[in-house]
Each structure stands twice: as C-alpha cells, then as structure tokens.
Amino acid sequence: MKAREERILADHKLARSGAQLEQLQKNFRLIHGGRRRDDVRWTNSNRPGRMPITEQNRLGLPPVGTIIGECELLSLMGAGGFGAVFRARQARLNREVAIKIVLPTAADMIENIAQRFLREIDLVARLEHPNIIRLYDFGETPQKLLWMSMELVRGGVLGELMSAGPVPFARAQHIVLQLLSGLIVAHEQGVIHRDLKPANIMLSRMGADPDHVKILDFGIGKAFGPGVDDRFKDLSNTGSVSYGTPRYMAPEQIYNLEVAPYTDLYAVALILYEMLVGRPAVGGETPFETLAHQVTQPIHFPAALLATPLGPVLLKGAEKEWANRYQTA
C-alpha cells in the first residue's frame, strides 16, 4: 500500500499549472451547481440568507407539509450541494426531528445511489455515542427521494465559531477531544466519515457545556464516494467519484486510495490547526488548487504552535504520508 501511494504521488507532481489543475477538475466532482459542496444556505431567521420558494422547487424538494416516513415537514432549514435539511415533527412520538433529503439532481449523478445510500445509512444508524448525531429512521419515498431523520440539535456549527478568529487553546482541545471520542466508536465499527469539516461538527449547549459536539453526516461520504476501502467492507467497490472537502482531504483520499481511521484523523488535525491558528492549514484560490496543495505543499506550523503541548500531536496528525500518522483515534 505504501509503495503504491508513493508511486502515484511521484507520478503526479502536481503544481499550479493549468493543465494539471484541469486534470484534477476532471477527476473530482467537488463543485455542484456552481457552488462548493460545503457551502450551505440557511433559511431560518438567525442564519444569513433565505432560499426562495422558486429555488426550493427548482431543486426538486418537497413542499412544507409533506409527510415523509412518520414526519411532517415544517420548514426548510438549509441546503447544500448534495442535500437539504428540514425541521419536521414526528406526531406519534410528539417530537421534532431533522430530516435530510438527498437532492434529486445529486442522486441522479451517482450510480446505484439508492442501494448504496440505504445500505450505508443502515450501518450508521447503529452508531450510538453522545458525540454522534443520532439517526432515527431512513428510507426512500414513492417519488424516489432518499431521506433520513435524525435528532434535531439546536446550536451552530464549528465553522461559525472559527469564523470569529482563533479559538482559545483549552476550548479547542475540549472540542477536539469530543470529536475523537465519537470517531473511536465509529472506527471500531468500521465506519469512516470521509468528510470531516467544521460544517459537519455541531456545537450545542448541554448543561453547563456550551460546546457539546455532535458529528453530522456519517455515511454520506461512503454512499457518494467510490467505496475503495477494503479494510472496512461495508460497501462494494462501485463508482468513481472522490468525496470530501478539499481543505480537509488527505492525500490518499484525493487519489481514491484506501481510506481508514488515519484519513479522518488527518482532517481532525487540520481542523484543530485552523482553530488554533485562525487560518486554514491548506488553501488555494480554487478547490482544485487546494487539492494540488494537499499533496504537494508542506504545512507551515508557527513556532508558537509547535511550542504548545498540541504541537507534536498536530505534526504527526497532519503527516502527508498516511503510515506516519496516528493510526487510531
């Protein structure tokens, strides 16, 4: 495995040339509808922007009042490149839930998506941990819409906290320890997230803790990705599209090589770096340039960061070579 990856990376000395970046663009569908896939448009009153009804209709989303599973859709909370999230009510249990619906335009691009989605989400539904969003139900509507219902968490995403600037050391450490705690349980059951990013990490108040972590979207990466990880045989090797967010993707993931816990841990290291430093560890003017930098550009660690107790941890977690990283959370 190591020799194979080294050979591929040696053959792909990606720089900033247009031809090489264009090849990355052909290999990775990381922009959908002209937007980055990690962009989310929020529609409730405390989020920036509102989605017009015409836009909701254009995306093929059901109207408010539609019954999906046992739940009635109450309001559209937000939409991204692959899915939309509704607030809904499950009348039988008298509780509010969140329902995520895969956009028809996204589902149409993925071969056998219904089978892959339902199979992968079935595995994720078995994950039980305080730091993993709890899935209640999932399925496919008569109109062929794929959906899953989950606990409705009130709070914001980590990205909102990070947008205000560097996060204090103790607070960042508290958040990451919870993130790792959830990953331990998922990895022990053979589930790799594949798309950890600040937008997939919710922070909510639990008792006196204002930063209780909930990890979102387990299983989505595998359902939409190529399924090449032989170590965790939860899906057949189908499809050819790499799934992830360029700013946090590990080199082996970019090249559709085997992924494992160390792939998620690379993303954790880059998220922690960004929390502490106040800027991304890896960036670029376009998503494709960011991909190129992920595999070719060393990460600059400020001396002040390396002098902290987390400095050596970050160095090891952000290694470009997977074999040199932490192998387990």
C-alpha positions as CSV (number, residue, x, y, z in Angstrom):
1,M,0.0,0.0,0.0
2,K,2.7,2.5,1.0
3,A,4.8,1.7,-2.2
4,R,1.7,2.1,-4.3
5,E,0.8,5.5,-2.9
6,E,4.4,6.7,-3.1
7,R,4.5,5.7,-6.8
8,I,1.2,7.5,-7.6
9,L,2.3,10.6,-5.7
10,A,5.6,10.6,-7.5
11,D,3.8,10.3,-10.9
12,H,1.6,13.2,-10.0
13,K,3.9,16.1,-9.2
14,L,1.0,18.5,-9.0
15,A,1.9,22.1,-9.3
16,R,-0.2,25.2,-10.2
17,S,-0.1,24.7,-13.9
18,G,-3.5,25.0,-15.7
19,A,-3.2,21.6,-17.3
20,Q,-2.6,19.7,-14.1
21,L,-5.3,21.5,-12.2
22,E,-7.7,20.9,-15.1
23,Q,-7.0,17.2,-14.8
24,L,-7.9,17.4,-11.1
25,Q,-11.1,19.1,-12.1
26,K,-12.0,16.1,-14.4
27,N,-11.2,13.6,-11.6
28,F,-13.1,15.2,-8.8
29,R,-16.7,16.5,-8.8
30,L,-16.2,18.9,-6.0
31,I,-18.4,21.8,-7.2
32,H,-22.1,21.3,-7.8
33,G,-24.3,23.8,-9.4
34,G,-21.5,26.4,-9.4
35,R,-21.0,26.2,-5.6
36,R,-18.6,24.4,-3.4
37,R,-20.2,21.4,-1.9
38,D,-19.5,22.5,1.7
39,D,-21.5,25.7,1.2
40,V,-24.8,25.8,3.0
41,R,-27.6,28.3,2.5
42,W,-29.5,28.7,5.8
43,T,-33.1,29.8,5.7
44,N,-34.3,30.4,9.3
45,S,-34.2,33.8,10.8
46,N,-30.9,33.5,12.6
47,R,-28.9,32.4,9.5
48,P,-27.7,34.6,6.6
49,G,-29.9,34.5,3.6
50,R,-33.2,32.8,2.7
51,M,-34.0,30.3,0.0
52,P,-36.8,31.4,-2.3
53,I,-39.7,29.0,-2.9
54,T,-38.8,29.1,-6.6
55,E,-35.3,27.9,-5.7
56,Q,-36.7,25.2,-3.5
57,N,-38.9,24.0,-6.3
58,R,-36.1,24.1,-8.8
59,L,-34.1,21.7,-6.6
60,G,-36.9,19.2,-6.6
61,L,-37.6,19.5,-2.8
62,P,-41.0,18.6,-1.4
63,P,-43.1,21.5,0.0
64,V,-43.7,22.1,3.7
65,G,-46.5,19.9,4.9
66,T,-45.3,16.8,3.0
67,I,-45.3,13.6,5.1
68,I,-42.0,11.7,4.9
69,G,-41.9,8.5,6.9
70,E,-43.8,9.4,10.0
71,C,-42.8,13.0,9.9
72,E,-44.4,16.2,8.6
73,L,-42.0,18.8,7.1
74,L,-42.3,22.1,9.0
75,S,-39.7,24.3,7.5
76,L,-36.6,24.2,5.3
77,M,-33.5,24.8,7.5
78,G,-30.8,24.8,4.8
79,A,-29.5,23.3,1.6
80,G,-26.1,22.4,0.3
81,G,-24.7,20.8,-2.8
82,F,-26.0,17.3,-2.1
83,G,-28.8,17.6,0.4
84,A,-31.4,19.8,2.2
85,V,-32.3,19.7,5.8
86,F,-35.9,20.2,7.1
87,R,-37.3,20.7,10.5
88,A,-40.1,18.2,10.9
89,R,-42.5,16.8,13.5
90,Q,-43.0,13.1,14.3
91,A,-46.5,13.1,15.6
92,R,-46.5,9.6,17.0
93,L,-43.7,10.4,19.4
94,N,-44.6,14.1,19.7
95,R,-41.1,15.3,18.9
96,E,-39.3,17.5,16.5
97,V,-36.6,15.9,14.3
98,A,-34.4,17.0,11.4
99,I,-34.9,15.3,8.1
100,K,-32.1,15.4,5.5
101,I,-33.2,14.8,1.9
102,V,-30.7,14.0,-0.9
103,L,-31.2,16.4,-3.8
104,P,-32.6,14.6,-6.9
105,T,-30.0,16.4,-9.0
106,A,-27.2,14.9,-6.9
107,A,-28.8,11.5,-6.7
108,D,-29.1,11.3,-10.5
109,M,-25.3,11.7,-10.9
110,I,-24.4,8.7,-8.7
111,E,-24.8,5.1,-10.0
112,N,-26.9,2.8,-7.7
113,I,-27.2,5.6,-5.2
114,A,-30.4,4.3,-3.6
115,Q,-28.9,0.9,-2.8
116,R,-25.6,2.5,-1.6
117,F,-27.3,5.2,0.5
118,L,-29.7,2.8,2.2
119,R,-27.1,0.2,2.9
120,E,-24.5,2.7,4.3
121,I,-27.0,4.6,6.4
122,D,-28.2,1.3,7.9
123,L,-24.7,0.8,9.3
124,V,-24.5,4.4,10.6
125,A,-27.9,4.1,12.3
126,R,-26.3,1.6,14.7
127,L,-23.8,4.1,15.9
128,E,-24.6,5.3,19.4
129,H,-22.4,7.9,21.1
130,P,-23.1,11.2,22.8
131,N,-20.9,13.0,20.2
132,I,-22.5,11.4,17.1
133,I,-25.8,12.7,15.8
134,R,-28.4,10.1,16.4
135,L,-30.3,8.7,13.3
136,Y,-33.9,7.6,13.9
137,D,-35.0,6.3,10.5
138,F,-34.3,6.4,6.8
139,G,-35.8,5.4,3.5
140,E,-36.9,6.2,0.0
141,T,-40.2,8.0,-0.8
142,P,-42.5,6.8,-3.6
143,Q,-41.1,9.8,-5.5
144,K,-37.6,8.2,-5.2
145,L,-36.4,10.8,-2.7
146,L,-33.8,9.4,-0.3
147,W,-34.1,10.7,3.2
148,M,-33.0,10.2,6.8
149,S,-34.4,11.5,10.1
150,M,-32.2,12.4,13.0
151,E,-32.2,14.2,16.3
152,L,-32.7,17.9,16.0
153,V,-29.8,19.7,17.5
154,R,-30.2,23.3,18.4
155,G,-26.9,25.3,18.1
156,G,-24.4,26.2,15.5
157,V,-21.7,24.6,13.5
158,L,-18.0,24.8,14.4
159,G,-17.3,26.8,11.3
160,E,-19.3,29.7,12.8
161,L,-17.1,29.7,15.9
162,M,-14.0,29.6,13.8
163,S,-15.1,32.4,11.6
164,A,-14.7,34.8,14.6
165,G,-10.9,34.1,14.8
166,P,-8.6,31.7,16.6
167,V,-10.2,29.5,19.3
168,P,-8.6,29.6,22.8
169,F,-6.4,26.6,23.4
170,A,-8.5,25.0,26.2
171,R,-11.7,25.4,24.2
172,A,-10.2,23.9,21.0
173,Q,-8.8,21.0,23.0
174,H,-12.2,20.3,24.6
175,I,-13.9,20.3,21.2
176,V,-11.3,18.0,19.6
177,L,-11.3,15.5,22.4
178,Q,-15.1,15.1,22.0
179,L,-14.6,14.7,18.2
180,L,-12.0,12.0,18.8
181,S,-14.3,10.3,21.3
182,G,-17.0,9.9,18.7
183,L,-14.6,8.8,16.0
184,I,-13.3,6.0,18.2
185,V,-16.7,4.4,18.3
186,A,-17.3,4.8,14.6
187,H,-13.9,3.5,13.6
188,E,-14.3,0.5,15.9
189,Q,-17.4,-0.4,13.9
190,G,-15.6,0.1,10.6
191,V,-17.3,3.4,9.7
192,I,-15.1,6.1,8.2
193,H,-16.6,9.6,7.9
194,R,-14.6,10.8,4.9
195,D,-15.8,14.4,5.0
196,L,-15.0,15.8,8.5
197,K,-15.0,19.6,8.4
198,P,-16.2,22.5,10.6
199,A,-19.6,22.5,8.8
200,N,-20.2,18.9,9.8
201,I,-19.5,19.5,13.5
202,M,-22.3,21.0,15.6
203,L,-21.9,22.7,18.9
204,S,-24.8,22.8,21.3
205,R,-25.3,23.6,24.9
206,M,-25.6,20.6,27.2
207,G,-25.9,21.6,30.9
208,A,-23.0,23.9,31.6
209,D,-21.1,23.0,28.5
210,P,-21.7,25.4,25.6
211,D,-19.6,23.3,23.2
212,H,-21.1,19.8,23.3
213,V,-20.0,18.2,20.0
214,K,-22.3,16.4,17.6
215,I,-20.7,14.9,14.4
216,L,-23.0,15.1,11.4
217,D,-23.2,13.2,8.1
218,F,-21.6,9.9,8.9
219,G,-22.2,7.6,6.0
220,I,-22.9,10.3,3.4
221,G,-19.2,10.2,2.2
222,K,-19.3,6.4,1.7
223,A,-22.6,6.5,-0.1
224,F,-21.5,9.2,-2.5
225,G,-17.8,8.0,-2.7
226,P,-16.1,5.2,-4.6
227,G,-16.1,2.7,-1.7
228,V,-12.5,1.6,-2.1
229,D,-11.6,0.8,1.5
230,D,-11.1,-2.9,1.6
231,R,-10.3,-2.8,5.3
232,F,-13.9,-1.9,6.1
233,K,-16.1,-4.0,3.8
234,D,-19.4,-2.2,4.2
235,L,-20.0,-1.5,0.6
236,S,-18.9,-2.9,-2.7
237,N,-16.3,-1.0,-4.8
238,T,-18.6,0.9,-7.1
239,G,-18.5,4.4,-8.5
240,S,-15.5,6.6,-9.3
241,V,-16.1,9.9,-7.6
242,S,-14.0,11.0,-4.7
243,Y,-16.0,12.6,-1.9
244,G,-14.7,15.2,0.5
245,T,-13.9,18.8,1.0
246,P,-10.6,19.9,-0.5
247,R,-9.4,21.9,2.5
248,Y,-9.5,18.8,4.8
249,M,-8.9,15.9,2.4
250,A,-6.0,13.6,3.0
251,P,-3.7,12.8,0.0
252,E,-4.7,9.1,-0.1
253,Q,-8.4,10.2,-0.3
254,I,-7.7,12.6,-3.2
255,Y,-6.3,9.7,-5.2
256,N,-9.1,7.3,-4.3
257,L,-6.7,5.0,-2.5
258,E,-7.6,3.0,0.6
259,V,-9.0,5.1,3.4
260,A,-9.1,4.2,7.1
261,P,-9.1,5.9,10.5
262,Y,-5.9,7.8,9.7
263,T,-7.8,9.6,6.9
264,D,-10.3,11.1,9.3
265,L,-7.5,11.9,11.7
266,Y,-5.8,14.0,9.1
267,A,-8.9,16.1,8.8
268,V,-9.1,16.4,12.6
269,A,-5.5,17.7,12.7
270,L,-6.3,20.3,10.0
271,I,-9.4,21.4,11.8
272,L,-7.5,21.7,15.1
273,Y,-4.7,23.7,13.3
274,E,-7.3,26.1,11.8
275,M,-9.0,26.6,15.2
276,L,-5.7,27.5,16.9
277,V,-4.0,29.5,14.1
278,G,-7.1,31.2,12.7
279,R,-6.5,30.3,9.1
280,P,-6.6,27.0,7.1
281,A,-3.6,24.7,7.1
282,V,-4.0,24.2,3.4
283,G,-5.6,26.5,0.9
284,G,-5.8,27.7,-2.7
285,E,-7.6,30.1,-4.9
286,T,-9.8,27.3,-6.2
287,P,-10.9,23.9,-4.8
288,F,-8.7,22.2,-7.4
289,E,-5.6,24.3,-6.4
290,T,-6.3,23.3,-2.8
291,L,-6.3,19.7,-3.8
292,A,-3.0,20.1,-5.5
293,H,-1.5,21.8,-2.4
294,Q,-2.8,19.0,-0.2
295,V,-0.5,16.5,-1.9
296,T,2.5,18.8,-2.7
297,Q,2.8,21.6,-0.3
298,P,4.1,21.2,3.3
299,I,2.1,22.7,6.1
300,H,3.7,25.7,7.8
301,F,3.4,25.4,11.6
302,P,4.0,28.6,13.5
303,A,6.8,28.2,16.1
304,A,4.4,29.3,18.9
305,L,2.0,26.5,18.0
306,L,4.8,23.9,17.9
307,A,5.8,25.0,21.4
308,T,2.4,24.1,22.8
309,P,1.6,20.5,24.1
310,L,-0.5,20.0,20.9
311,G,2.3,21.0,18.6
312,P,3.8,17.5,18.2
313,V,0.3,16.0,18.0
314,L,-0.5,18.2,15.1
315,L,2.7,17.4,13.3
316,K,2.0,13.7,13.4
317,G,-1.7,14.0,12.7
318,A,-1.1,16.2,9.6
319,E,1.6,14.0,8.0
320,K,1.1,13.7,4.3
321,E,2.2,10.0,4.4
322,W,-0.6,8.0,6.0
323,A,1.7,5.5,7.5
324,N,3.4,8.2,9.6
325,R,0.1,9.5,11.1
326,Y,-1.8,8.3,14.1
327,Q,-3.5,5.1,13.0
328,T,-6.3,5.2,15.6
329,A,-8.1,8.0,17.4
